[in-house]
Amino acid sequence: MFGGPWLGVIAFIVIAIGLGWGLISLLQQQLNSNAHSSAAGEFDHGFDPDAAYTLQRDLVLGYLADGRIVLLPGRNDLPKGTPGRRAAVSIQELRDNPQDHTEHIGVAEAGTRVRFVEVIDDLNNPQTRILVMTRLLNGPYARTTPVLGMHLESADTESEGTRYVPRADLFEVIEPGGGQVQSGSEHPADE
């Protein structure tokens, strides 16, 4: 039966496979981290923290599965090819039947003033690469804690590389600034 040298060989093979698998996983994590860091360093955007913007269209305010509050366009204003676009709620559906959409808070109406607090380059997000922490400054949903904005950017490819800027159909600058929002993955403390 099993014993002696065969048991030792089998144990050695199992341990070698386990260690090899662990080493490969560790190297893959390092490569992903390095790729994300280098891409974040090259990330260019035009979201100005010193500027105030006004919404040009109504946007949906809702909850993500993890409980975070999200601000995004309704179905008709989502970019073509957005995953889950057909299942997204439209502004009119949310207004007509709010009781049917319990994962939504309401509609941030056109004219609401906002500031962009932080831009997050999320390469692994299947919905949108750019996440924008957005502070609602007035209206019924005004809050000091920023909400997570999705699909709020457009890609400007006319200059060298790609530069992400606030969508002109969604935002208009009302108080020009002159800075650039920090990029990163950690949320800043409330002011």
C-alpha positions in Angstrom: 0.0 0.0 0.0 1.0 3.6 0.6 4.0 4.1 2.7 7.6 4.8 2.7 8.9 6.6 -0.4 5.6 6.9 -2.2 3.9 8.8 0.6 6.9 11.2 0.7 6.8 11.8 -3.1 3.0 12.5 -3.0 3.4 14.9 -0.1 6.3 16.7 -1.9 4.2 17.1 -5.1 1.2 18.5 -3.2 3.3 21.0 -1.3 5.2 22.0 -4.4 1.9 22.6 -6.3 0.5 24.6 -3.3 3.6 26.8 -3.1 3.8 27.3 -6.9 0.1 28.3 -6.9 0.7 30.8 -4.1 3.7 32.3 -5.8 1.9 32.7 -9.1 -1.0 34.4 -7.3 1.4 36.8 -5.4 3.2 37.7 -8.7 -0.2 38.3 -10.4 -1.3 40.7 -7.6 2.0 42.6 -7.9 1.6 42.9 -11.7 -1.9 44.2 -11.3 -0.9 46.7 -8.6 2.0 48.0 -10.7 -0.2 48.3 -13.8 -2.8 50.2 -11.8 -0.2 52.5 -10.2 1.4 53.3 -13.6 -1.9 54.0 -15.2 -3.0 56.2 -12.3 0.2 58.2 -12.7 -0.7 58.9 -16.4 -4.3 59.7 -15.6 -5.4 63.1 -16.9 -8.7 64.8 -16.1 -10.3 68.2 -16.0 -12.5 68.0 -12.9 -11.7 71.2 -11.0 -12.2 71.1 -7.1 -12.3 74.9 -7.0 -15.1 75.3 -9.5 -18.8 74.9 -8.9 -21.0 73.4 -11.5 -24.7 73.3 -12.1 -26.6 70.2 -13.3 -27.9 70.7 -16.9 -30.1 67.6 -16.6 -31.8 65.6 -13.9 -29.7 62.8 -12.5 -30.6 59.7 -10.5 -29.6 59.4 -6.8 -29.6 55.9 -5.5 -27.9 53.2 -3.6 -25.2 50.7 -4.7 -25.4 47.1 -3.5 -22.7 48.0 -0.8 -24.9 50.9 0.6 -22.9 53.8 -0.9 -24.9 56.6 -2.5 -24.4 57.0 -6.2 -25.2 59.8 -8.6 -25.7 58.9 -12.3 -27.6 59.7 -15.4 -31.0 58.1 -16.1 -31.2 55.3 -18.6 -31.7 57.7 -21.6 -28.5 59.6 -20.7 -26.2 56.7 -20.0 -23.5 56.1 -22.6 -24.2 53.6 -25.2 -22.8 50.2 -24.3 -23.1 50.7 -20.6 -23.5 47.3 -18.9 -27.1 47.0 -17.5 -28.3 50.1 -19.4 -31.6 48.5 -20.4 -32.4 47.7 -16.8 -31.5 51.1 -15.5 -34.3 53.4 -14.4 -35.2 56.4 -16.4 -35.9 59.8 -14.8 -39.5 59.6 -15.8 -40.0 56.1 -14.4 -38.5 57.2 -11.1 -40.7 60.2 -10.9 -43.9 58.4 -11.9 -43.4 55.3 -9.6 -40.9 56.0 -6.9 -42.4 53.2 -4.8 -41.3 50.6 -7.4 -37.7 51.7 -7.2 -36.7 51.3 -3.5 -33.0 51.2 -4.4 -33.3 54.9 -5.5 -33.4 57.9 -3.3 -34.8 60.4 -5.9 -33.9 62.8 -8.7 -31.3 65.5 -8.3 -32.9 68.1 -10.5 -31.3 70.3 -13.1 -30.0 73.5 -11.5 -28.5 71.7 -8.5 -25.0 73.0 -7.8 -22.2 70.5 -7.3 -18.5 70.3 -6.6 -16.1 67.5 -7.6 -14.1 66.4 -4.6 -12.1 63.5 -5.9 -11.6 61.6 -9.1 -10.9 57.8 -8.9 -9.3 56.0 -11.8 -10.9 52.5 -11.4 -9.4 50.3 -14.2 -11.3 47.2 -13.0 -14.8 48.7 -12.8 -17.0 47.1 -15.5 -19.4 50.0 -15.5 -17.1 53.1 -15.9 -13.4 53.7 -15.5 -13.9 57.1 -13.8 -15.6 57.5 -10.5 -16.1 61.1 -9.2 -16.8 61.9 -5.6 -19.4 64.7 -5.9 -20.7 67.0 -3.3 -24.3 68.2 -3.8 -24.4 71.8 -2.6 -28.1 72.7 -2.7 -31.5 71.2 -3.2 -33.4 68.5 -1.2 -30.4 66.1 -1.4 -27.7 68.6 -0.4 -25.1 66.9 1.8 -21.6 67.5 3.2 -20.6 63.9 2.5 -19.8 63.4 -1.2 -21.6 60.8 -3.2 -20.1 58.5 -5.8 -20.6 59.8 -9.3 -20.7 57.4 -12.3 -20.9 58.1 -16.0 -20.3 61.8 -15.4 -17.2 62.1 -17.7 -16.5 62.3 -21.3 -13.3 61.4 -23.0 -11.4 64.3 -24.7 -9.1 62.6 -27.2 -8.1 65.7 -29.2 -5.1 66.4 -27.1 -2.2 64.0 -26.5 -3.6 60.9 -24.7 -7.1 60.8 -23.3 -8.3 63.5 -20.9 -11.5 62.9 -18.9 -13.6 66.0 -18.4 -17.1 66.6 -16.9 -19.8 65.9 -19.5 -20.9 69.2 -21.1 -24.4 67.9 -21.5 -24.6 67.3 -17.7 -22.6 70.1 -16.2 -22.0 73.8 -16.7 -19.3 75.8 -14.8 -20.9 78.5 -12.7 -17.9 79.5 -10.5 -14.6 78.9 -12.4 -11.8 77.6 -10.3 -8.2 76.9 -11.4 -7.2 73.7 -9.7 -7.4 70.0 -10.3 -9.2 67.5 -8.2 -6.9 65.0 -6.5 -6.8 61.6 -8.1 -6.6 58.5 -6.0 -8.6 55.7 -4.4 -9.1 57.0 -0.8 -11.9 59.3 0.1 -10.9 62.7 1.6 -12.3 63.8 4.9 -15.3 66.1 4.8 -14.5 69.8 5.0 
